Amino acid sequence: MSLLRIPWRLLLLLLHVLAGVWLSLNIKKTRLADGKILPESEPVSRWSERTLKIMGIRVISHGKPPPSPGLIVANHVSWVDILVINSLTGAAFLSKNSIRYWPIIGWFAVASGTVFIRRGKHEAQQVSGAIAQRLLEGRNLAIFPEGTTSDGSKLRRFFPRLFGAAIDTRSPVIPIALRYTYKGRPDTYIPYTKGHSFLAILFGILARRESEVHVYFCDPVPSSGQDRRSLADISHHAIQTALADS
């Protein structure tokens, strides 16, 4: 690591965020059925790709994103996951409402069409409806069905509730496995776990010469004829197998 990389990369990152704000104000917009106006997904995806390059994160893709949109499900390791998945798929996300106010990631979450979860009455119905709406509009939407981040060494049980939107819209489920490495070994710094703050992870990444993330695209799972639990189990098995074989 070199602390000398931090100020230069941080300056580039801040300028890139400002460019992203300009981008969201000036590129062609899409008006969604809920009235929200969003930048088109492809320019935002390119913005994510450039962000990762500035941070020195090399994305190694195994397989290709499917040509038709669907419900993307992935193991959750870090806030970096959001940039990685968006750079490859242009996906919007499901996220807790507090992420809206995070530096960099918060702006990006809003720009990419994130569905924010608010605690309160009828939350489950509203979230499921918002996910279904994104899918019907032909956009990929990504969820992290573990419900929290992990250090990447184990895959937690998937919560099945959010898979219902794929069934309701007859959209495929697209499992994606993420593995972070540093100098050929599992990365123990990038995981957003207890004791690792957002800024500590960011500055640690900026100080490195290069980090790597391997992205494994599993076969899409048709939602027709399935229930929520079976979709969750099939996706969990696919991701677990991809991580074990990597």
Stockholm file with secondary structure:
# STOCKHOLM 1.0

chainA/1-246         MSLLRIPWRLLLLLLHVLAGVWLSLNIKKTRLADGKILPESEPVSRWSERTLKIMGIRVISHGKPPPSPGLIVANHVSWVDILVINSLTGAAFLSKNSIRYWPIIGWFAVASGTVFIRRGKHEAQQVSGAIAQRLLEGRNLAIFPEGTTSDGSKLRRFFPRLFGAAIDTRSPVIPIALRYTYKGRPDTYIPYTKGHSFLAILFGILARRESEVHVYFCDPVPSSGQDRRSLADISHHAIQTALADS
#=GR chainA/1-246 SS CCTTHHHHHHHHHHHHHHHHHHHHHHSCEEECTTSCEEECHHHHHHHHHHHHHHHTEEEEEESCCCSSCCEEEECCCCTHHHHHHHHHHCCEEEEEGGGGGSTTHHHHHHHTTCEEECCSTTHHHHHHHHHHHHHHTTCCEEECTTSSCCCSSSCCCCCCGGGHHHHHHTCCEEEEEEEEEETTEECSSSSCCTTCCHHHHHHHHHHSSCEEEEEEECCCBCCTTCCHHHHHHHHHHHHHHHHHHC
#=GC SS_cons         CCTTHHHHHHHHHHHHHHHHHHHHHHSCEEECTTSCEEECHHHHHHHHHHHHHHHTEEEEEESCCCSSCCEEEECCCCTHHHHHHHHHHCCEEEEEGGGGGSTTHHHHHHHTTCEEECCSTTHHHHHHHHHHHHHHTTCCEEECTTSSCCCSSSCCCCCCGGGHHHHHHTCCEEEEEEEEEETTEECSSSSCCTTCCHHHHHHHHHHSSCEEEEEEECCCBCCTTCCHHHHHHHHHHHHHHHHHHC
//
